Amino acid sequence: MTDPITIAVLQNRLSAIAEEMGEAMLRTAYSQILNSSRDFSIALIDARCRLIAQADHIPVHVGAMSWAAKAIAGRFPSPAPDDVYLLNDPYRGGSHLPDLTIFVPVFAGDALMFWSAVRAHHSDIGGATHGAYNPAATEIWHEGLRLPPMRLTENGVLREDLLEMLALNVRHPRDFRGDLAAQIGAARLGEQRLAAVIREFGGETLSASIEAMLDTAERHARRIVSEWADGVYDGEAVLDDDGFDRKDIVVRARVTKQGSDVTIDLSGSDPQVTGFVNSSHANTQSAVTMAFAFLLDPDIAKNDGAFRPLTVTLKEGTIVWAREGAPVTMCTSHCSNEIIEAIIVALAKACPERVTGGWGRRLRIALTGTDPRTGRRFIWHMFQARPGGGGSAAGDGYSTIGEWHSAGGIKFGSIEVAETRFPLVFETHEYRPGSAGDGQYRGGYGGDMRLRVEAAGVTCANTAGEGVVHGARGINGGQDGAPHDYTLLAPGAAPRKLKSKEVNVPVPTGSVIHVRSGGGGGWGDPALRDAAARRADEAEGLA
């Protein structure tokens, strides 16, 4: 039997490896979406495809990576040392096409022991439009390159023919190659660090310690769940539309809590839709895992053991599990956020002190045009002016923290760096007054940003997201956050409201895009809010 000190040392050692891999990825990636906004994640997965350790990156990534590992293991049951594997296909263990996942196997002797995994969101993945999000897509082939589980190496050497084929099919091949190389480097770093742990402690001791880590996390999670009220609870969350003919699309969660077990049934959700807000199976599994994790203690180890109390029921052909071929690129944001929200609303009746108000929706803008300083084409993804997070029993929500699916893991990055790298000027970037949902503890404020575009000629903008109709949900009597409000102010033209799903919107040089992002949902009865807290909001001009 492994002693508790060894178990604790190894658990922290594995977490440190994941964190170091993340730092390597951050410092070597080429594109701003990775080296500034940090849209990537790290996972250490064992040979049984169980999540063992992760770093604090993007929850919606990590929750799906075990499914990706199962797809890799199914296609390559006998991986070889020094090999590198890749996938992105949402119907083959991926979540959506822009997220490419690299796997490197790690061995103890001749036995596979770990997968060192790095998932990263690439700035472009081909398809019909720039920036990887295509609101006009009606099938996945409109969205970009589909990569099933594949081996990038031959006898441990990267295959240049495959890399060239991939790079030729994206709009920014240099960034694509650089970002993929950063992923491979980070995964190989994880392989080296894990190999050192295996040499130091031995495979047998490490395996026994991992089982103890998972069992401890399970006991911790079950202890928490057992304190919730038993019962069957229902919750709903609503998407604005699919960009085509469907409006007010409903995700329905029926949650059964019995003892220390939780069953989440999403099979009553609306049928899949024409547009790209459908979810892949792995992505929905991840969203359910996130919702459950958000209700546990912050210090619990977020590994496979912590999620053993959870059972998930889905129905193929619904918005939460689309049939193969449907477009799904928006799913890591929406309907992920709505899946989480429906579950949180349901469980608010069982554990009201643990739930939070809704977090703001994601409404991204991707610009492409020509930088007059270099004459080169650029693609810029908006990560600024993020929405507010939900209030909770612990206090007011965080302002401009982002959405539920990233939980603060995605950063908006440096304004100055963005202005240096792209032909953009941020005229304002501040909190949006009045956007937070009221409550005993209000939601966080959204952002108010005026972005001037100074590209050569006309720039094209795509919008992709949700939340111009339905704001973040208030909880336990709290009020909803304000919805998004985006406006294009082109020189000499009337103001134009931007919809949440548009392609190829012309943006003349000198135009200002005015972004007013939504706030987080409030928690608790607004009548119970502390008077001093209200005065503070008023003094800052935010009430």
C-alpha positions as CSV (number, residue, x, y, z in Angstrom):
1,M,0.0,0.0,0.0
2,T,1.4,3.4,-1.0
3,D,1.9,5.9,1.9
4,P,-0.1,9.2,2.0
5,I,3.1,11.3,1.7
6,T,4.1,9.6,-1.6
7,I,0.6,10.0,-2.9
8,A,0.6,13.7,-2.1
9,V,4.1,14.3,-3.6
10,L,3.1,12.5,-6.8
11,Q,-0.2,14.3,-7.1
12,N,1.5,17.7,-6.9
13,R,4.3,16.5,-9.2
14,L,1.7,15.6,-11.9
15,S,-0.1,18.9,-11.5
16,A,3.2,20.7,-11.8
17,I,4.0,18.8,-15.0
18,A,0.7,19.9,-16.5
19,E,1.4,23.5,-15.5
20,E,4.9,23.5,-16.9
21,M,3.5,22.1,-20.2
22,G,1.1,25.1,-20.3
23,E,3.9,27.6,-19.7
24,A,5.9,26.0,-22.6
25,M,2.8,26.3,-24.8
26,L,2.2,29.9,-23.9
27,R,5.8,30.9,-24.6
28,T,6.2,29.1,-28.0
29,A,2.9,29.5,-29.7
30,Y,2.8,31.9,-32.7
31,S,-0.8,33.2,-32.8
32,Q,-2.3,35.8,-30.5
33,I,-5.3,33.5,-29.8
34,L,-2.8,31.2,-28.0
35,N,0.2,33.3,-26.8
36,S,-2.0,36.2,-25.6
37,S,-5.6,34.9,-25.0
38,R,-4.4,31.4,-23.9
39,D,-7.1,29.4,-25.6
40,F,-5.4,26.0,-25.0
41,S,-5.4,23.3,-22.3
42,I,-3.3,20.5,-20.9
43,A,-4.2,17.1,-19.7
44,L,-2.4,14.0,-18.4
45,I,-4.5,10.9,-19.2
46,D,-3.7,7.3,-18.3
47,A,-3.7,4.2,-20.4
48,R,-7.3,3.6,-19.5
49,C,-8.2,7.0,-20.9
50,R,-9.0,8.5,-17.5
51,L,-8.2,12.2,-16.7
52,I,-5.4,12.1,-14.1
53,A,-4.2,15.7,-13.9
54,Q,-4.7,19.1,-15.6
55,A,-3.7,22.7,-15.3
56,D,-6.1,25.7,-14.8
57,H,-6.8,26.4,-18.5
58,I,-10.1,25.9,-20.3
59,P,-12.6,23.6,-18.6
60,V,-14.6,22.8,-21.8
61,H,-11.4,21.5,-23.4
62,V,-10.2,19.3,-20.6
63,G,-13.6,17.7,-19.9
64,A,-13.7,16.3,-23.5
65,M,-10.1,15.1,-23.7
66,S,-10.7,11.7,-22.3
67,W,-13.1,11.1,-25.1
68,A,-10.5,12.1,-27.6
69,A,-8.0,9.7,-25.9
70,K,-10.5,6.9,-26.4
71,A,-10.7,7.7,-30.1
72,I,-6.9,7.7,-30.4
73,A,-6.6,4.5,-28.5
74,G,-9.3,2.8,-30.5
75,R,-7.6,3.7,-33.8
76,F,-4.0,3.0,-32.6
77,P,-4.2,0.3,-29.9
78,S,-0.5,-0.2,-29.9
79,P,1.2,3.2,-30.0
80,A,4.9,3.4,-30.3
81,P,7.4,5.5,-28.3
82,D,8.3,8.8,-30.0
83,D,5.1,8.8,-32.0
84,V,2.8,11.9,-32.1
85,Y,-1.0,11.6,-32.7
86,L,-3.5,14.3,-33.8
87,L,-7.3,14.7,-34.1
88,N,-10.0,17.4,-34.2
89,D,-13.1,15.7,-35.7
90,P,-16.1,16.3,-33.4
91,Y,-17.5,12.9,-34.4
92,R,-14.3,11.1,-33.6
93,G,-13.7,12.3,-30.1
94,G,-13.1,16.0,-30.7
95,S,-15.3,18.9,-29.6
96,H,-15.1,21.3,-32.6
97,L,-12.8,21.7,-35.6
98,P,-10.6,24.6,-34.5
99,D,-9.5,22.6,-31.4
100,L,-6.6,20.4,-32.5
101,T,-5.4,17.9,-29.9
102,I,-1.9,16.4,-29.8
103,F,-1.2,13.2,-28.0
104,V,2.2,11.7,-27.1
105,P,2.3,8.3,-25.5
106,V,4.4,7.7,-22.3
107,F,5.6,4.2,-21.3
108,A,6.8,2.4,-18.2
109,G,9.0,-0.2,-19.7
110,D,7.0,-1.6,-22.6
111,A,3.6,-0.8,-21.1
112,L,1.7,2.4,-22.1
113,M,1.1,4.4,-18.9
114,F,0.1,7.9,-20.0
115,W,-1.0,10.1,-22.8
116,S,0.5,13.6,-22.7
117,A,-2.1,15.8,-24.3
118,V,-2.4,19.4,-25.5
119,R,-5.5,20.9,-27.0
120,A,-5.3,24.3,-28.7
121,H,-7.8,26.5,-30.6
122,H,-6.3,27.4,-34.0
123,S,-6.9,30.8,-35.5
124,D,-8.1,29.2,-38.8
125,I,-8.9,25.7,-39.9
126,G,-9.9,26.2,-43.5
127,G,-13.6,26.0,-44.5
128,A,-15.8,28.6,-46.2
129,T,-14.9,31.6,-44.1
130,H,-12.0,33.0,-42.1
131,G,-11.5,32.5,-38.4
132,A,-12.9,28.9,-38.1
133,Y,-16.5,30.0,-37.2
134,N,-19.0,30.0,-40.1
135,P,-22.5,31.1,-39.1
136,A,-23.7,30.2,-42.6
137,A,-22.7,26.5,-42.3
138,T,-25.4,23.9,-42.7
139,E,-23.0,20.9,-42.6
140,I,-19.7,20.3,-41.0
141,W,-17.9,20.3,-44.3
142,H,-18.6,24.1,-44.5
143,E,-16.6,24.5,-41.3
144,G,-13.1,23.3,-42.1
145,L,-10.7,20.4,-42.1
146,R,-11.8,17.3,-40.4
147,L,-9.0,15.3,-38.9
148,P,-9.8,11.8,-37.6
149,P,-7.3,10.1,-35.2
150,M,-4.0,10.2,-37.2
151,R,-0.3,9.6,-36.7
152,L,1.9,12.5,-37.5
153,T,5.1,10.6,-37.3
154,E,6.9,7.7,-39.0
155,N,9.5,6.0,-36.9
156,G,9.4,8.9,-34.5
157,V,10.0,11.5,-37.3
158,L,7.3,14.1,-38.1
159,R,5.9,13.5,-41.6
160,E,6.5,16.7,-43.6
161,D,4.0,15.6,-46.3
162,L,1.2,15.5,-43.8
163,L,2.2,18.8,-42.2
164,E,2.3,20.4,-45.7
165,M,-1.1,19.1,-46.6
166,L,-2.6,20.5,-43.3
167,A,-0.9,23.9,-43.7
168,L,-2.0,24.3,-47.3
169,N,-5.6,24.1,-46.2
170,V,-5.6,26.9,-43.8
171,R,-5.4,30.7,-44.4
172,H,-2.3,31.3,-42.1
173,P,0.0,28.4,-42.7
174,R,2.9,30.0,-40.8
175,D,0.9,30.5,-37.6
176,F,-0.7,27.0,-38.1
177,R,2.7,25.3,-38.3
178,G,4.1,27.3,-35.4
179,D,1.2,26.6,-33.1
180,L,1.1,22.9,-34.0
181,A,4.9,22.8,-33.3
182,A,4.3,24.5,-29.9
183,Q,1.7,21.8,-29.1
184,I,4.0,19.0,-30.0
185,G,6.8,20.6,-28.0
186,A,4.6,20.9,-24.9
187,A,3.4,17.4,-25.2
188,R,6.9,16.1,-25.6
189,L,8.0,18.1,-22.5
190,G,5.2,16.3,-20.6
191,E,6.5,13.0,-21.9
192,Q,10.0,13.8,-20.7
193,R,8.8,14.9,-17.2
194,L,6.5,11.9,-16.8
195,A,9.3,9.6,-17.9
196,A,11.5,11.1,-15.1
197,V,8.8,10.4,-12.5
198,I,8.4,6.8,-13.7
199,R,12.2,6.3,-13.4
200,E,12.3,7.9,-9.9
201,F,9.3,6.2,-8.3
202,G,8.7,3.2,-10.6
203,G,5.6,2.3,-12.5
204,E,4.0,0.2,-9.8
205,T,4.2,2.8,-7.1
206,L,3.0,5.5,-9.5
207,S,0.0,3.4,-10.6
208,A,-1.0,2.6,-7.1
209,S,-0.7,6.3,-6.2
210,I,-2.9,7.3,-9.1
211,E,-5.6,4.8,-8.0
212,A,-5.4,6.4,-4.5
213,M,-5.7,9.9,-6.0
214,L,-8.8,9.0,-7.9
215,D,-10.4,7.2,-5.0
216,T,-9.8,10.2,-2.7
217,A,-11.3,12.6,-5.2
218,E,-14.4,10.3,-5.5
219,R,-14.8,10.2,-1.7
220,H,-14.5,14.0,-1.6
221,A,-17.1,14.5,-4.3
222,R,-19.5,12.0,-2.8
223,R,-19.3,13.6,0.6
224,I,-20.3,17.0,-1.0
225,V,-23.1,15.5,-3.0
226,S,-24.5,13.6,-0.1
227,E,-25.3,16.9,1.6
228,W,-27.6,18.0,-1.2
229,A,-31.3,17.5,-1.0
230,D,-32.5,14.3,-2.7
231,G,-35.0,14.7,-5.4
232,V,-35.8,15.1,-9.1
233,Y,-35.2,18.6,-10.4
234,D,-35.8,20.3,-13.8
235,G,-34.0,23.2,-15.4
236,E,-34.0,24.9,-18.8
237,A,-31.8,27.4,-20.7
238,V,-32.6,29.0,-24.0
239,L,-30.5,29.9,-27.0
240,D,-31.5,32.9,-29.1
241,D,-31.5,31.2,-32.5
242,D,-29.5,29.1,-34.9
243,G,-28.9,31.8,-37.4
244,F,-31.5,30.3,-39.7
245,D,-35.2,29.5,-38.9
246,R,-35.1,28.4,-35.3
247,K,-35.6,30.7,-32.4
248,D,-35.7,30.1,-28.6
249,I,-34.0,26.7,-28.7
250,V,-34.3,25.0,-25.4
251,V,-31.9,22.8,-23.5
252,R,-33.7,20.8,-20.8
253,A,-32.0,19.1,-17.9
254,R,-33.7,16.6,-15.6
255,V,-31.4,16.0,-12.6
256,T,-32.0,13.1,-10.2
257,K,-30.0,13.3,-7.0
258,Q,-30.1,10.2,-4.7
259,G,-27.6,9.8,-1.9
260,S,-24.2,10.5,-3.4
261,D,-25.2,9.9,-7.0
262,V,-26.3,12.4,-9.6
263,T,-28.0,11.5,-12.9
264,I,-28.3,14.2,-15.5
265,D,-30.7,13.6,-18.4
266,L,-30.6,16.0,-21.3
267,S,-32.7,13.8,-23.6
268,G,-35.7,16.2,-23.5
269,S,-33.7,19.0,-25.2
270,D,-34.9,20.4,-28.5
271,P,-34.0,18.6,-31.8
272,Q,-30.8,19.5,-33.5
273,V,-30.9,22.6,-35.7
274,T,-29.6,23.8,-39.1
275,G,-26.9,26.1,-37.7
276,F,-23.7,25.6,-35.9
277,V,-25.0,25.7,-32.3
278,N,-25.4,21.9,-32.2
279,S,-23.1,20.1,-29.8
280,S,-20.9,17.1,-30.4
281,H,-21.2,14.2,-28.0
282,A,-17.8,14.8,-26.4
283,N,-18.5,18.4,-26.0
284,T,-21.8,17.8,-24.2
285,Q,-20.1,15.3,-21.9
286,S,-17.6,18.0,-21.0
287,A,-20.3,20.6,-20.4
288,V,-22.1,18.3,-18.0
289,T,-18.8,17.6,-16.2
290,M,-18.1,21.3,-15.9
291,A,-21.5,22.1,-14.4
292,F,-21.0,19.3,-11.8
293,A,-17.4,20.5,-11.1
294,F,-18.6,24.1,-10.5
295,L,-20.7,22.8,-7.6
296,L,-17.9,21.0,-5.8
297,D,-15.3,22.5,-3.5
298,P,-12.5,24.6,-5.2
299,D,-9.8,22.4,-3.7
300,I,-11.0,19.1,-4.9
301,A,-8.8,17.4,-7.4
302,K,-10.5,17.7,-10.8
303,N,-9.7,14.2,-12.1
304,D,-11.7,11.2,-13.2
305,G,-12.4,10.1,-9.7
306,A,-14.3,13.4,-8.9
307,F,-16.8,12.6,-11.6
308,R,-17.6,9.0,-10.7
309,P,-20.8,10.1,-8.9
310,L,-22.1,11.4,-12.2
311,T,-24.2,9.6,-14.9
312,V,-25.2,11.3,-18.1
313,T,-28.1,10.4,-20.4
314,L,-28.3,11.9,-23.9
315,K,-30.4,11.4,-27.0
316,E,-28.8,11.5,-30.5
317,G,-30.5,13.9,-32.8
318,T,-31.0,16.6,-30.2
319,I,-29.3,20.0,-29.9
320,V,-27.0,18.4,-27.3
321,W,-25.9,15.4,-29.4
322,A,-26.2,16.1,-33.1
323,R,-26.0,13.4,-35.7
324,E,-22.8,13.1,-37.7
325,G,-22.6,15.8,-40.4
326,A,-24.3,18.6,-38.6
327,P,-22.3,21.8,-38.0
328,V,-21.1,22.2,-34.4
329,T,-18.3,24.8,-34.4
330,M,-20.1,27.1,-31.9
331,C,-20.7,24.3,-29.5
332,T,-17.8,24.8,-27.1
333,S,-19.4,28.1,-26.2
334,H,-23.0,27.5,-27.2
335,C,-24.8,25.3,-26.4
336,S,-22.2,24.4,-23.7
337,N,-23.1,27.5,-21.7
338,E,-26.8,26.6,-21.9
339,I,-26.2,23.0,-20.9
340,I,-24.3,24.3,-17.8
341,E,-27.0,26.8,-17.1
342,A,-29.9,24.3,-17.3
343,I,-28.1,22.0,-14.9
344,I,-27.3,24.8,-12.5
345,V,-30.9,26.0,-12.5
346,A,-32.1,22.5,-11.8
347,L,-29.7,21.9,-8.9
348,A,-30.3,25.3,-7.3
349,K,-33.2,23.6,-5.6
350,A,-30.9,21.0,-4.1
351,C,-27.9,23.1,-3.2
352,P,-28.8,26.8,-3.3
353,E,-25.7,28.0,-1.6
354,R,-23.4,26.3,-4.1
355,V,-24.9,27.6,-7.4
356,T,-24.0,30.9,-9.1
357,G,-25.9,33.2,-11.3
358,G,-25.5,32.7,-15.0
359,W,-22.3,33.8,-16.7
360,G,-22.5,35.9,-19.8
361,R,-22.8,34.5,-23.3
362,R,-20.0,34.4,-25.9
363,L,-20.4,36.7,-28.9
364,R,-17.1,36.8,-30.8
365,I,-16.0,38.9,-33.8
366,A,-13.4,37.7,-36.3
367,L,-11.9,40.4,-38.6
368,T,-9.9,39.7,-41.7
369,G,-8.3,42.4,-43.9
370,T,-5.0,43.9,-45.0
371,D,-2.6,45.6,-42.6
372,P,-1.5,48.8,-44.3
373,R,1.8,48.7,-42.4
374,T,2.9,45.4,-43.8
375,G,0.6,44.7,-46.8
376,R,-0.1,41.3,-45.3
377,R,-3.5,39.7,-44.6
378,F,-4.5,39.4,-41.0
379,I,-7.1,37.5,-39.0
380,W,-8.0,39.0,-35.6
381,H,-10.3,37.3,-33.0
382,M,-12.0,39.5,-30.4
383,F,-11.3,38.4,-26.9
384,Q,-11.8,41.8,-25.3
385,A,-14.9,43.3,-23.6
386,R,-15.9,39.9,-22.2
387,P,-19.1,39.4,-20.4
388,G,-19.6,39.3,-16.6
389,G,-19.7,36.3,-14.4
390,G,-22.6,35.3,-12.1
391,G,-23.1,36.4,-8.5
392,S,-22.9,33.7,-5.8
393,A,-23.3,33.2,-2.0
394,A,-19.7,34.3,-1.7
395,G,-20.2,37.7,-3.3
396,D,-20.7,39.7,-6.5
397,G,-19.7,38.2,-9.8
398,Y,-16.4,39.0,-11.5
399,S,-16.6,41.7,-14.1
400,T,-15.5,40.9,-17.7
401,I,-14.4,37.5,-16.6
402,G,-15.8,35.7,-19.6
403,E,-18.2,32.8,-20.1
404,W,-19.0,29.7,-18.1
405,H,-17.2,27.4,-20.6
406,S,-13.8,29.0,-20.0
407,A,-14.4,30.1,-16.3
408,G,-11.8,32.9,-16.6
409,G,-9.2,30.7,-18.4
410,I,-9.3,32.7,-21.6
411,K,-7.7,36.1,-21.2
412,F,-8.4,39.2,-23.2
413,G,-4.7,40.0,-23.5
414,S,-2.8,43.2,-23.8
415,I,-4.6,46.1,-25.6
416,E,-1.2,47.6,-26.5
417,V,0.1,44.3,-28.0
418,A,-3.1,43.9,-30.0
419,E,-2.7,47.5,-31.4
420,T,0.9,46.7,-32.3
421,R,0.2,43.5,-34.1
422,F,-3.0,44.5,-35.9
423,P,-4.4,47.7,-37.5
424,L,-6.7,48.4,-34.7
425,V,-7.2,51.2,-32.1
426,F,-9.1,50.7,-28.8
427,E,-10.8,54.0,-28.2
428,T,-12.4,52.8,-25.0
429,H,-12.3,49.6,-23.0
430,E,-14.2,49.8,-19.7
431,Y,-17.0,48.3,-17.6
432,R,-20.6,48.6,-19.0
433,P,-22.8,50.4,-16.5
434,G,-26.1,48.8,-15.7
435,S,-25.2,45.4,-17.3
436,A,-25.0,43.3,-14.1
437,G,-28.0,41.4,-13.0
438,D,-29.3,42.7,-9.7
439,G,-29.4,40.5,-6.6
440,Q,-28.3,40.1,-3.0
441,Y,-25.0,39.6,-4.8
442,R,-25.1,41.2,-8.3
443,G,-23.5,39.7,-11.4
444,G,-20.3,41.0,-12.8
445,Y,-20.3,43.9,-15.3
446,G,-19.9,43.3,-19.0
447,G,-17.5,45.5,-21.1
448,D,-18.0,48.6,-23.1
449,M,-15.5,48.9,-25.9
450,R,-15.1,51.1,-29.0
451,L,-12.7,49.6,-31.5
452,R,-11.6,51.6,-34.5
453,V,-10.5,49.5,-37.6
454,E,-7.7,51.1,-39.6
455,A,-7.0,48.3,-42.1
456,A,-6.4,49.1,-45.8
457,G,-9.7,49.1,-47.7
458,V,-12.7,47.2,-46.5
459,T,-12.3,44.6,-43.7
460,C,-14.7,41.6,-43.4
461,A,-16.3,40.8,-40.1
462,N,-18.0,37.6,-38.9
463,T,-20.0,37.4,-35.8
464,A,-20.5,34.1,-34.0
465,G,-22.2,33.6,-30.7
466,E,-25.3,34.1,-28.6
467,G,-26.8,36.5,-26.1
468,V,-28.4,39.4,-27.9
469,V,-31.9,38.3,-26.8
470,H,-31.4,36.2,-23.7
471,G,-29.0,37.5,-21.0
472,A,-27.2,35.5,-18.3
473,R,-29.7,33.9,-15.9
474,G,-30.4,35.2,-12.4
475,I,-30.6,32.5,-9.7
476,N,-32.3,32.2,-6.3
477,G,-34.4,35.3,-7.0
478,G,-31.6,37.3,-8.7
479,Q,-32.2,39.2,-11.9
480,D,-30.8,38.3,-15.4
481,G,-27.8,40.2,-16.7
482,A,-28.3,42.5,-19.7
483,P,-27.9,41.0,-23.2
484,H,-25.2,42.0,-25.6
485,D,-25.5,45.1,-27.8
486,Y,-23.0,45.3,-30.7
487,T,-23.1,48.2,-33.2
488,L,-21.1,49.0,-36.4
489,L,-20.5,52.7,-36.8
490,A,-19.2,53.1,-40.3
491,P,-18.1,56.6,-41.6
492,G,-21.0,58.4,-43.3
493,A,-23.5,55.5,-42.6
494,A,-26.3,55.0,-40.1
495,P,-25.5,52.8,-37.1
496,R,-26.0,49.1,-37.8
497,K,-26.8,46.6,-35.1
498,L,-24.8,43.5,-35.5
499,K,-26.6,40.1,-35.2
500,S,-25.0,37.2,-33.4
501,K,-24.5,35.1,-36.5
502,E,-23.4,37.0,-39.6
503,V,-20.8,36.4,-42.3
504,N,-18.8,38.9,-44.4
505,V,-20.0,42.1,-42.9
506,P,-18.2,44.9,-44.7
507,V,-16.2,47.2,-42.3
508,P,-14.8,50.2,-44.1
509,T,-11.6,51.7,-42.8
510,G,-12.2,54.2,-40.0
511,S,-15.3,52.3,-38.8
512,V,-15.8,51.9,-35.1
513,I,-17.3,48.7,-33.7
514,H,-19.1,49.5,-30.4
515,V,-19.3,46.4,-28.2
516,R,-21.5,46.5,-25.1
517,S,-21.2,43.0,-23.7
518,G,-23.7,41.4,-21.3
519,G,-23.4,41.2,-17.5
520,G,-23.6,38.2,-15.2
521,G,-26.8,37.0,-13.5
522,G,-27.5,38.1,-10.0
523,W,-27.8,35.7,-6.9
524,G,-30.5,36.1,-4.3
525,D,-33.3,38.6,-3.7
526,P,-32.2,42.2,-4.7
527,A,-34.0,43.5,-1.7
528,L,-31.4,41.9,0.5
529,R,-28.4,43.6,-1.1
530,D,-26.3,45.6,1.3
531,A,-26.9,49.3,1.1
532,A,-23.2,50.1,1.3
533,A,-22.6,47.8,-1.8
534,R,-25.3,49.7,-3.7
535,R,-23.7,53.0,-2.8
536,A,-20.3,51.8,-4.0
537,D,-21.7,50.8,-7.4
538,E,-23.4,54.2,-7.7
539,A,-20.2,56.0,-6.7
540,E,-18.3,54.2,-9.5
541,G,-21.0,55.1,-12.0
542,L,-21.9,51.5,-12.7
543,A,-25.4,51.1,-11.2
